[in-house]
Amino acid sequence: MMNIEEIHTLLEKYWNCETSVSEEQELQEFFNFGDVPADLLKFVPVFAYKQKQQTIALSDDFDKKLKASIRKADRQKEFITIKIFEPFLRIAASIILIAGIGISVYFFVKQNNQVFAETYNDPGAALEQATFALEKLSMALQATEEASFRSLEQLDNLNLDWSEIDSLISEIPLYNPDLNNNIDTETL
């Protein structure tokens, strides 16, 4: 039988997670089968619980029962969901079918008016008109490109210090929701 000092030393090691398996077994035997002093009675439930938990085991058919209950839960969930929404699904499918038929009939009726009808009897005249329209478009695009380049050249000629302008803009507090103040645009 161990003396009380050895038990206190082993308990100290146990709480610091420094005990070996054999030392833990000694503590467990002492608290479960030994004569425990009054000052150590508070530790008996800890070691009794540990002893009780080591004896618990699963039944042999545990895996079968678990798999069966999972399958049963999956089947019930699937059938419940489908049965609840079955009337709504039928109604929605009917509405989609009717709307699809209506839209198809509408476009079929509208299609009888020829969208792509020949407007020129002479293919040469059609090509000439298309070429003229594309030339006008090309000239308009060139004019806007030239205007953009002139604007950029004028900005470059101003010799502006953009970093200074950026710093000035960041210093102007237009609106700060934390301070709940709006600046009058008339004073700017």
C-alpha positions in Angstrom: 0.0 0.0 0.0 1.2 3.5 -0.9 1.7 6.2 1.7 -0.1 9.5 1.6 3.0 11.4 0.5 3.4 9.2 -2.6 -0.3 9.7 -3.5 0.1 13.5 -3.2 3.2 13.4 -5.4 1.4 11.2 -8.0 -1.6 13.5 -7.9 0.6 16.5 -8.5 2.2 14.7 -11.5 -1.3 13.6 -12.7 -2.6 17.2 -12.8 0.5 18.3 -14.6 0.0 15.5 -17.2 3.3 14.0 -16.3 2.3 10.5 -15.1 2.9 7.3 -16.9 0.2 4.7 -17.6 1.3 2.5 -14.7 1.3 5.5 -12.3 -2.3 6.4 -13.4 -3.3 2.8 -12.8 -1.8 3.0 -9.2 -3.9 6.2 -8.6 -7.0 4.5 -10.0 -6.6 1.4 -7.8 -5.9 3.6 -4.7 -9.1 5.7 -5.2 -11.3 2.8 -6.2 -10.2 0.1 -3.8 -8.0 1.7 -1.2 -8.7 3.4 2.1 -9.0 7.0 1.0 -8.2 9.8 3.6 -10.8 12.5 4.1 -8.8 15.2 2.4 -8.6 13.1 -0.8 -12.3 12.0 -1.0 -13.0 14.9 -3.4 -10.9 13.0 -6.1 -12.8 9.7 -5.8 -15.5 10.6 -8.4 -12.9 11.5 -11.0 -11.2 8.1 -10.8 -14.5 6.3 -10.4 -15.8 8.0 -13.5 -12.7 7.0 -15.4 -13.0 3.4 -14.3 -16.7 3.3 -15.3 -16.0 4.9 -18.8 -13.3 2.3 -19.5 -15.8 -0.5 -19.2 -18.3 0.9 -21.6 -18.4 -0.8 -25.0 -20.5 -0.7 -28.1 -22.9 -3.6 -28.9 -22.0 -6.0 -31.7 -24.8 -4.8 -33.9 -24.1 -1.1 -33.4 -22.9 -0.5 -37.0 -26.0 -2.2 -38.4 -28.3 -0.1 -36.3 -26.5 3.1 -37.1 -26.6 2.5 -40.9 -30.3 1.5 -40.8 -31.3 4.6 -38.9 -29.3 6.8 -41.3 -31.0 5.2 -44.3 -34.4 5.6 -42.6 -33.8 9.2 -41.9 -32.7 9.9 -45.5 -35.8 8.2 -46.9 -38.2 10.0 -44.6 -36.6 13.4 -45.4 -36.8 12.8 -49.1 -40.4 11.6 -49.2 -41.6 14.4 -46.8 -40.0 17.1 -49.0 -41.4 15.7 -52.2 -44.9 15.0 -50.8 -45.2 18.5 -49.4 -44.2 20.2 -52.6 -45.8 17.8 -55.1 -49.0 19.8 -55.7 -47.0 23.0 -56.2 -44.6 21.3 -58.6 -47.6 20.1 -60.7 -49.1 23.6 -60.8 -45.7 25.2 -61.6 -45.1 22.7 -64.4 -48.5 23.4 -65.9 -48.0 27.2 -65.8 -44.6 26.9 -67.5 -46.0 24.6 -70.2 -48.9 27.0 -70.9 -46.7 30.0 -70.9 -44.2 28.3 -73.3 -46.9 27.4 -75.7 -48.4 30.9 -75.6 -45.0 32.5 -76.3 -44.3 30.1 -79.1 -47.6 30.9 -80.8 -47.0 34.6 -80.4 -43.6 34.5 -82.0 -44.9 32.1 -84.8 -47.6 34.6 -85.6 -45.2 37.6 -85.5 -42.7 35.6 -87.7 -45.0 35.7 -90.7 -44.0 39.4 -91.1 -40.7 39.1 -92.8 -38.1 40.8 -90.7 -35.2 40.4 -93.2 -36.8 41.6 -96.4 -34.8 42.6 -99.5 -34.9 46.4 -99.6 -32.8 46.8 -102.7 -33.5 45.3 -106.1 -29.9 46.1 -107.2 -27.1 44.4 -105.1 -24.7 47.0 -106.2 -26.8 49.9 -104.8 -27.1 48.0 -101.5 -23.3 47.6 -101.3 -22.8 51.3 -102.1 -25.2 52.4 -99.4 -23.6 50.0 -96.8 -20.1 51.3 -97.8 -21.3 54.9 -97.4 -22.7 54.2 -93.9 -19.5 52.4 -92.8 -17.4 55.3 -94.1 -19.5 57.8 -92.1 -19.1 55.7 -89.0 -15.3 55.4 -89.5 -15.0 59.2 -89.9 -17.0 59.8 -86.7 -14.7 57.4 -84.8 -11.6 59.0 -86.2 -12.8 62.5 -85.2 -13.5 61.4 -81.6 -10.1 59.8 -81.4 -8.4 63.0 -82.7 -10.3 65.1 -80.2 -9.3 62.8 -77.4 -5.6 63.1 -78.4 -5.8 66.9 -78.6 -7.4 67.1 -75.2 -4.6 64.9 -73.7 -1.9 67.0 -75.4 -3.4 70.2 -74.0 -3.4 68.6 -70.5 0.2 67.6 -70.9 1.2 71.1 -72.0 -0.2 72.6 -68.8 2.6 71.0 -66.8 0.4 70.2 -63.8 1.7 68.6 -60.7 -0.8 65.8 -60.4 0.4 64.6 -57.0 -0.2 68.1 -55.6 -3.7 68.2 -57.0 -4.4 64.7 -55.6 -3.3 65.9 -52.1 -5.5 68.9 -52.3 -8.5 66.8 -53.2 -7.9 64.5 -50.3 -7.7 67.4 -47.9 -11.2 68.7 -48.9 -13.8 67.1 -46.5 -16.9 67.0 -48.6 -18.9 64.7 -46.3 -18.0 62.9 -43.2 -20.8 60.7 -41.8 -19.0 60.3 -38.4 -19.0 64.1 -37.9 -22.4 64.5 -39.4 -21.5 67.7 -41.2 -22.1 68.6 -44.8 -20.1 71.4 -46.4 -22.0 74.1 -48.1 -21.2 74.0 -51.8 -21.8 77.8 -52.0 -18.8 78.4 -49.8 -16.5 76.4 -52.1 
